[in-house]
Amino acid sequence: MITGSSGFIGQNFIKKNTKYTIIPVFLRTTSIENIDFNTVDTVLHLAGLVHQMKDAPDEEYFKINSDLTFNLAKTAKEKGVKHFIFISTAKVFGESSKSGVQFNEQSDCMPIDPYSKSKLQAEIKLKTLIDTNFCISIVRIPLVYGKGVKGNLKSLINLVNKTSIIPLGKINNKRSLVYVGTLIDILKIIIEKKINGVFIACDNSALSTSQLISLIADALGKKTVLLQMPVIIKKIMKLLKPAIIDRLYGSFELDNTITNQIIGYTPTYSIEEGIKDMVKR
């Protein structure tokens, strides 16, 4: 059973996993009490209130991302489901990482915004349901990319498509991403092995903003010149749009070594392959 099946991850998962009998559930229109769990072995919970530029009220994040998630898992357990997989966020670690420091599965959590706080609260509540008959897998993910991506990455692709000179050169940050194909491979292993625990799904290497733009340009076959943003413009943007500057210049680096060892996963996709897939029309 999959919640959030109409989203970016859900659509890709269903497309790549035809061997599973998949039951989509739309929690916006279906109450938990009316869900039929009789033939369900595993619940993959993708649905949630995502981080938005114009945030919803704080209580909505906790109502949907924490309370609804826990109630869904609790009911699934009561109905005999054996495995619940929760897609959390790497933002539970905070908004940025220090230079040379990577977050791993054992790092302290210091969520900042209601979105990441509600996700962490859900993780904590879900762990209370674990027993010998009910497995909980929590998968923390950074920004996901691939064919059909929307949001900021889609905007970046459009920018590279339309503009040959971009003032985002010489940015030496490190940001971890995860290709949707890699995420799906990891989820498939977790589903088949039914492994309790907290996992990180990410590419093996982090990218700077400048590297990401260059890879997108190469995949599109575009000649792009990256210039360094003038200091005065950067300072003005930092005052007016601090969140945007933080995403462009800040680092957020993850280390998924422990996850790959525990589940026995060897990445099959390179970042270049993922970027090429992302820019396909």
Rosetta blueprint (number, residue, H / E / L):
1 M L
2 I E
3 T E
4 G L
5 S L
6 S L
7 G L
8 F H
9 I H
10 G H
11 Q H
12 N H
13 F H
14 I H
15 K H
16 K H
17 N L
18 T L
19 K L
20 Y L
21 T L
22 I L
23 I L
24 P E
25 V E
26 F L
27 L L
28 R L
29 T L
30 T L
31 S L
32 I H
33 E H
34 N H
35 I L
36 D L
37 F L
38 N L
39 T L
40 V L
41 D L
42 T E
43 V E
44 L E
45 H E
46 L L
47 A L
48 G L
49 L L
50 V L
51 H L
52 Q L
53 M L
54 K L
55 D L
56 A L
57 P L
58 D H
59 E H
60 E H
61 Y H
62 F H
63 K H
64 I H
65 N H
66 S H
67 D H
68 L H
69 T H
70 F H
71 N H
72 L H
73 A H
74 K H
75 T H
76 A H
77 K H
78 E H
79 K L
80 G L
81 V L
82 K L
83 H E
84 F E
85 I E
86 F E
87 I E
88 S E
89 T E
90 A H
91 K H
92 V H
93 F H
94 G L
95 E L
96 S L
97 S L
98 K L
99 S L
100 G L
101 V L
102 Q L
103 F E
104 N L
105 E L
106 Q L
107 S L
108 D L
109 C L
110 M L
111 P L
112 I L
113 D L
114 P H
115 Y H
116 S H
117 K H
118 S H
119 K H
120 L H
121 Q H
122 A H
123 E H
124 I H
125 K H
126 L H
127 K H
128 T L
129 L L
130 I L
131 D E
132 T L
133 N L
134 F E
135 C E
136 I E
137 S E
138 I E
139 V E
140 R E
141 I E
142 P L
143 L E
144 V E
145 Y E
146 G L
147 K L
148 G L
149 V L
150 K L
151 G H
152 N H
153 L H
154 K H
155 S H
156 L H
157 I H
158 N H
159 L H
160 V H
161 N H
162 K H
163 T L
164 S L
165 I E
166 I E
167 P L
168 L L
169 G L
170 K L
171 I L
172 N L
173 N L
174 K L
175 R E
176 S L
177 L E
178 V E
179 Y E
180 V H
181 G H
182 T H
183 L H
184 I H
185 D H
186 I H
187 L H
188 K H
189 I H
190 I H
191 I H
192 E H
193 K H
194 K L
195 I L
196 N L
197 G E
198 V E
199 F E
200 I E
201 A L
202 C L
203 D L
204 N L
205 S L
206 A L
207 L E
208 S L
209 T H
210 S H
211 Q H
212 L H
213 I H
214 S H
215 L H
216 I H
217 A H
218 D H
219 A H
220 L H
221 G L
222 K L
223 K L
224 T L
225 V E
226 L E
227 L L
228 Q L
229 M L
230 P L
231 V H
232 I H
233 I H
234 K H
235 K H
236 I H
237 M H
238 K H
239 L H
240 L H
241 K L
242 P H
243 A H
244 I H
245 I H
246 D H
247 R H
248 L H
249 Y H
250 G L
251 S L
252 F E
253 E L
254 L E
255 D L
256 N L
257 T H
258 I H
259 T H
260 N H
261 Q H
262 I H
263 I H
264 G L
265 Y L
266 T L
267 P L
268 T L
269 Y L
270 S L
271 I H
272 E H
273 E H
274 G H
275 I H
276 K H
277 D H
278 M H
279 V L
280 K L
281 R L
